[in-house]
Amino acid sequence: MAATIEEIREKLNRYSDSNSKIPHVYSPYQNSHYCNFDPFSQKKTKNTLDDIFDKLMKQYKATHNRKYLQSFFPYYVFIDSIFDINGKIVLKIHKERTGTNYTTRYVIEVTRSFFESYRPQIDNVYDRIGGTNINVDYRPRVIIHDGIDDIFFIYNKDYSFKNIAQRKEFKELLLMHINSRFLHKKEIHLQGLPF
Protein backbone atom coordinates (compact mmCIF):
# COMPACT_ATOMS: atom_id res chain seq x y z
CA MET A 1 0.00 0.00 0.00
CA ALA A 2 1.39 3.40 -0.96
CA ALA A 3 2.39 5.76 1.85
CA THR A 4 0.41 8.93 2.26
CA ILE A 5 1.98 12.38 2.17
CA GLU A 6 1.25 12.75 5.89
CA GLU A 7 3.12 9.53 6.75
CA ILE A 8 6.22 10.60 4.84
CA ARG A 9 6.08 14.10 6.32
CA GLU A 10 5.80 12.61 9.83
CA LYS A 11 8.79 10.33 9.23
CA LEU A 12 10.90 13.24 7.96
CA ASN A 13 9.89 15.32 10.98
CA ARG A 14 10.84 12.49 13.34
CA TYR A 15 14.21 12.22 11.62
CA SER A 16 14.84 15.95 11.98
CA ASP A 17 13.83 15.82 15.68
CA SER A 18 16.40 13.10 16.43
CA ASN A 19 19.45 15.29 15.78
CA SER A 20 21.36 13.72 18.65
CA LYS A 21 21.22 10.32 16.99
CA ILE A 22 22.31 11.26 13.49
CA PRO A 23 23.60 14.57 12.13
CA HIS A 24 21.85 15.65 8.94
CA VAL A 25 23.41 17.01 5.79
CA TYR A 26 20.82 19.69 5.18
CA SER A 27 20.63 23.18 6.64
CA PRO A 28 17.45 24.99 7.78
CA TYR A 29 17.42 26.67 4.35
CA GLN A 30 17.51 23.30 2.59
CA ASN A 31 14.71 22.06 4.83
CA SER A 32 12.27 24.05 2.69
CA HIS A 33 12.84 21.55 -0.16
CA TYR A 34 11.03 18.88 1.83
CA CYS A 35 7.71 20.51 0.98
CA ASN A 36 7.80 18.74 -2.41
CA PHE A 37 6.02 15.49 -1.51
CA ASP A 38 4.57 14.84 -4.97
CA PRO A 39 7.45 13.55 -7.09
CA PHE A 40 5.58 11.98 -9.99
CA SER A 41 4.09 13.28 -13.21
CA GLN A 42 1.37 11.66 -15.28
CA LYS A 43 3.07 12.56 -18.57
CA LYS A 44 6.31 11.09 -19.84
CA THR A 45 9.38 13.15 -18.98
CA LYS A 46 12.78 13.33 -20.65
CA ASN A 47 14.73 13.07 -17.37
CA THR A 48 17.37 10.36 -17.16
CA LEU A 49 18.05 8.20 -14.14
CA ASP A 50 21.17 10.27 -13.45
CA ASP A 51 19.04 13.44 -13.47
CA ILE A 52 16.80 11.92 -10.82
CA PHE A 53 19.74 10.95 -8.59
CA ASP A 54 21.12 14.44 -9.16
CA LYS A 55 18.44 15.73 -6.78
CA LEU A 56 20.46 14.24 -3.92
CA MET A 57 22.69 16.84 -2.25
CA LYS A 58 21.41 19.64 -4.51
CA GLN A 59 20.31 22.93 -2.94
CA TYR A 60 18.31 24.38 -5.83
CA LYS A 61 14.54 24.31 -5.49
CA ALA A 62 14.15 24.00 -9.27
CA THR A 63 16.01 20.67 -9.10
CA HIS A 64 13.70 19.38 -6.37
CA ASN A 65 10.50 20.53 -8.02
CA ARG A 66 11.05 18.44 -11.15
CA LYS A 67 8.50 15.68 -11.63
CA TYR A 68 9.30 12.12 -12.60
CA LEU A 69 7.26 9.33 -14.11
CA GLN A 70 6.12 6.82 -11.49
CA SER A 71 6.64 3.76 -13.68
CA PHE A 72 10.17 4.91 -14.52
CA PHE A 73 11.46 5.55 -10.99
CA PRO A 74 8.89 4.78 -8.28
CA TYR A 75 10.63 6.59 -5.40
CA TYR A 76 10.38 9.88 -3.52
CA VAL A 77 13.73 11.71 -3.78
CA PHE A 78 14.73 14.33 -1.21
CA ILE A 79 18.02 16.09 -0.46
CA ASP A 80 19.54 13.37 1.72
CA SER A 81 17.20 10.41 1.34
CA ILE A 82 15.18 8.27 -1.06
CA PHE A 83 11.84 6.78 0.00
CA ASP A 84 10.03 4.00 -1.81
CA ILE A 85 6.30 4.17 -2.59
CA ASN A 86 5.47 2.51 0.76
CA GLY A 87 7.30 5.24 2.69
CA LYS A 88 10.37 3.14 3.58
CA ILE A 89 13.77 4.82 3.42
CA VAL A 90 15.96 2.86 1.00
CA LEU A 91 18.86 5.35 0.87
CA LYS A 92 20.01 7.85 3.50
CA ILE A 93 23.00 10.22 3.40
CA HIS A 94 24.25 11.76 6.64
CA LYS A 95 27.48 12.93 8.24
CA GLU A 96 29.67 11.27 10.86
CA ARG A 97 32.62 12.57 12.83
CA THR A 98 36.02 11.26 11.82
CA GLY A 99 38.73 10.04 14.19
CA THR A 100 40.05 13.56 14.76
CA ASN A 101 36.57 14.66 15.94
CA TYR A 102 37.07 18.04 14.22
CA THR A 103 36.01 16.97 10.75
CA THR A 104 33.06 15.09 9.31
CA ARG A 105 32.54 12.85 6.32
CA TYR A 106 29.47 11.61 4.49
CA VAL A 107 27.96 8.19 5.03
CA ILE A 108 25.63 6.62 2.47
CA GLU A 109 23.40 3.98 4.04
CA VAL A 110 21.47 1.91 1.53
CA THR A 111 19.45 -1.30 1.46
CA ARG A 112 20.93 -4.26 -0.42
CA SER A 113 18.12 -4.52 -2.99
CA PHE A 114 18.22 -0.80 -3.86
CA PHE A 115 22.03 -0.84 -4.10
CA GLU A 116 22.01 -3.78 -6.50
CA SER A 117 19.38 -2.10 -8.70
CA TYR A 118 21.02 1.35 -8.88
CA ARG A 119 24.70 0.76 -8.17
CA PRO A 120 26.10 2.94 -11.03
CA GLN A 121 23.98 5.92 -9.92
CA ILE A 122 24.95 5.45 -6.25
CA ASP A 123 28.62 5.23 -7.28
CA ASN A 124 28.16 8.50 -9.17
CA VAL A 125 26.70 10.19 -6.05
CA TYR A 126 29.57 8.72 -4.00
CA ASP A 127 32.16 10.25 -6.34
CA ARG A 128 30.33 13.58 -6.34
CA ILE A 129 30.35 13.93 -2.52
CA GLY A 130 34.07 13.17 -2.15
CA GLY A 131 34.63 9.53 -3.11
CA THR A 132 37.74 10.45 -5.10
CA ASN A 133 39.37 12.23 -2.13
CA ILE A 134 42.99 11.13 -1.61
CA ASN A 135 42.72 11.33 2.18
CA VAL A 136 40.92 8.21 3.41
CA ASP A 137 39.69 10.00 6.57
CA TYR A 138 37.59 12.40 4.48
CA ARG A 139 36.37 9.86 1.92
CA PRO A 140 32.65 8.95 2.28
CA ARG A 141 31.62 5.49 3.46
CA VAL A 142 28.93 3.29 1.92
CA ILE A 143 27.09 0.98 4.33
CA ILE A 144 24.92 -1.69 2.69
CA HIS A 145 22.27 -3.13 5.01
CA ASP A 146 21.23 -6.74 4.50
CA GLY A 147 17.86 -7.96 5.73
CA ILE A 148 16.56 -4.44 6.43
CA ASP A 149 13.91 -2.85 4.22
CA ASP A 150 13.74 0.51 6.04
CA ILE A 151 16.85 2.38 7.20
CA PHE A 152 14.63 4.51 9.44
CA PHE A 153 14.42 1.72 12.03
CA ILE A 154 18.21 1.58 12.49
CA TYR A 155 18.02 4.94 14.28
CA ASN A 156 14.37 5.09 15.36
CA LYS A 157 12.71 2.22 17.19
CA ASP A 158 8.98 1.70 16.73
CA TYR A 159 6.92 -0.57 18.93
CA SER A 160 3.31 -1.55 18.33
CA PHE A 161 1.11 -3.32 20.88
CA LYS A 162 -2.16 -5.16 20.40
CA ASN A 163 -3.48 -4.32 23.87
CA ILE A 164 -2.65 -2.58 27.16
CA ALA A 165 -1.36 -5.81 28.75
CA GLN A 166 1.35 -6.12 26.08
CA ARG A 167 2.37 -2.49 26.63
CA LYS A 168 2.55 -3.03 30.41
CA GLU A 169 4.63 -6.19 29.96
CA PHE A 170 7.01 -4.33 27.63
CA LYS A 171 7.42 -1.47 30.14
CA GLU A 172 8.24 -3.96 32.92
CA LEU A 173 10.85 -5.70 30.74
CA LEU A 174 12.35 -2.35 29.77
CA LEU A 175 12.56 -1.18 33.40
CA MET A 176 14.12 -4.52 34.41
CA HIS A 177 16.72 -4.16 31.66
CA ILE A 178 17.53 -0.54 32.66
CA ASN A 179 17.80 -1.49 36.35
CA SER A 180 20.19 -4.36 35.57
CA ARG A 181 22.40 -1.97 33.60
CA PHE A 182 22.40 0.54 36.49
CA LEU A 183 23.30 -2.19 38.99
CA HIS A 184 26.13 -3.36 36.73
CA LYS A 185 27.53 0.18 36.49
CA LYS A 186 27.21 0.59 40.26
CA GLU A 187 29.24 -2.59 40.84
CA ILE A 188 31.98 -1.40 38.48
CA HIS A 189 32.25 2.25 39.57
CA LEU A 190 31.68 1.86 43.30
CA GLN A 191 34.03 -1.08 43.89
CA GLY A 192 35.97 -0.88 47.15
CA LEU A 193 33.95 2.03 48.56
CA PRO A 194 32.60 1.62 52.13
CA PHE A 195 28.92 1.97 51.20
C-alpha positions in Angstrom: 0.0 0.0 0.0 1.4 3.4 -1.0 2.4 5.8 1.8 0.4 8.9 2.3 2.0 12.4 2.2 1.2 12.7 5.9 3.1 9.5 6.8 6.2 10.6 4.8 6.1 14.1 6.3 5.8 12.6 9.8 8.8 10.3 9.2 10.9 13.2 8.0 9.9 15.3 11.0 10.8 12.5 13.3 14.2 12.2 11.6 14.8 16.0 12.0 13.8 15.8 15.7 16.4 13.1 16.4 19.5 15.3 15.8 21.4 13.7 18.7 21.2 10.3 17.0 22.3 11.3 13.5 23.6 14.6 12.1 21.9 15.7 8.9 23.4 17.0 5.8 20.8 19.7 5.2 20.6 23.2 6.6 17.4 25.0 7.8 17.4 26.7 4.3 17.5 23.3 2.6 14.7 22.1 4.8 12.3 24.0 2.7 12.8 21.6 -0.2 11.0 18.9 1.8 7.7 20.5 1.0 7.8 18.7 -2.4 6.0 15.5 -1.5 4.6 14.8 -5.0 7.5 13.5 -7.1 5.6 12.0 -10.0 4.1 13.3 -13.2 1.4 11.7 -15.3 3.1 12.6 -18.6 6.3 11.1 -19.8 9.4 13.1 -19.0 12.8 13.3 -20.6 14.7 13.1 -17.4 17.4 10.4 -17.2 18.0 8.2 -14.1 21.2 10.3 -13.4 19.0 13.4 -13.5 16.8 11.9 -10.8 19.7 11.0 -8.6 21.1 14.4 -9.2 18.4 15.7 -6.8 20.5 14.2 -3.9 22.7 16.8 -2.2 21.4 19.6 -4.5 20.3 22.9 -2.9 18.3 24.4 -5.8 14.5 24.3 -5.5 14.2 24.0 -9.3 16.0 20.7 -9.1 13.7 19.4 -6.4 10.5 20.5 -8.0 11.0 18.4 -11.2 8.5 15.7 -11.6 9.3 12.1 -12.6 7.3 9.3 -14.1 6.1 6.8 -11.5 6.6 3.8 -13.7 10.2 4.9 -14.5 11.5 5.6 -11.0 8.9 4.8 -8.3 10.6 6.6 -5.4 10.4 9.9 -3.5 13.7 11.7 -3.8 14.7 14.3 -1.2 18.0 16.1 -0.5 19.5 13.4 1.7 17.2 10.4 1.3 15.2 8.3 -1.1 11.8 6.8 0.0 10.0 4.0 -1.8 6.3 4.2 -2.6 5.5 2.5 0.8 7.3 5.2 2.7 10.4 3.1 3.6 13.8 4.8 3.4 16.0 2.9 1.0 18.9 5.3 0.9 20.0 7.8 3.5 23.0 10.2 3.4 24.2 11.8 6.6 27.5 12.9 8.2 29.7 11.3 10.9 32.6 12.6 12.8 36.0 11.3 11.8 38.7 10.0 14.2 40.0 13.6 14.8 36.6 14.7 15.9 37.1 18.0 14.2 36.0 17.0 10.8 33.1 15.1 9.3 32.5 12.8 6.3 29.5 11.6 4.5 28.0 8.2 5.0 25.6 6.6 2.5 23.4 4.0 4.0 21.5 1.9 1.5 19.5 -1.3 1.5 20.9 -4.3 -0.4 18.1 -4.5 -3.0 18.2 -0.8 -3.9 22.0 -0.8 -4.1 22.0 -3.8 -6.5 19.4 -2.1 -8.7 21.0 1.3 -8.9 24.7 0.8 -8.2 26.1 2.9 -11.0 24.0 5.9 -9.9 25.0 5.5 -6.2 28.6 5.2 -7.3 28.2 8.5 -9.2 26.7 10.2 -6.1 29.6 8.7 -4.0 32.2 10.3 -6.3 30.3 13.6 -6.3 30.4 13.9 -2.5 34.1 13.2 -2.1 34.6 9.5 -3.1 37.7 10.4 -5.1 39.4 12.2 -2.1 43.0 11.1 -1.6 42.7 11.3 2.2 40.9 8.2 3.4 39.7 10.0 6.6 37.6 12.4 4.5 36.4 9.9 1.9 32.7 8.9 2.3 31.6 5.5 3.5 28.9 3.3 1.9 27.1 1.0 4.3 24.9 -1.7 2.7 22.3 -3.1 5.0 21.2 -6.7 4.5 17.9 -8.0 5.7 16.6 -4.4 6.4 13.9 -2.9 4.2 13.7 0.5 6.0 16.9 2.4 7.2 14.6 4.5 9.4 14.4 1.7 12.0 18.2 1.6 12.5 18.0 4.9 14.3 14.4 5.1 15.4 12.7 2.2 17.2 9.0 1.7 16.7 6.9 -0.6 18.9 3.3 -1.5 18.3 1.1 -3.3 20.9 -2.2 -5.2 20.4 -3.5 -4.3 23.9 -2.7 -2.6 27.2 -1.4 -5.8 28.7 1.3 -6.1 26.1 2.4 -2.5 26.6 2.6 -3.0 30.4 4.6 -6.2 30.0 7.0 -4.3 27.6 7.4 -1.5 30.1 8.2 -4.0 32.9 10.8 -5.7 30.7 12.3 -2.3 29.8 12.6 -1.2 33.4 14.1 -4.5 34.4 16.7 -4.2 31.7 17.5 -0.5 32.7 17.8 -1.5 36.3 20.2 -4.4 35.6 22.4 -2.0 33.6 22.4 0.5 36.5 23.3 -2.2 39.0 26.1 -3.4 36.7 27.5 0.2 36.5 27.2 0.6 40.3 29.2 -2.6 40.8 32.0 -1.4 38.5 32.2 2.2 39.6 31.7 1.9 43.3 34.0 -1.1 43.9 36.0 -0.9 47.2 33.9 2.0 48.6 32.6 1.6 52.1 28.9 2.0 51.2 
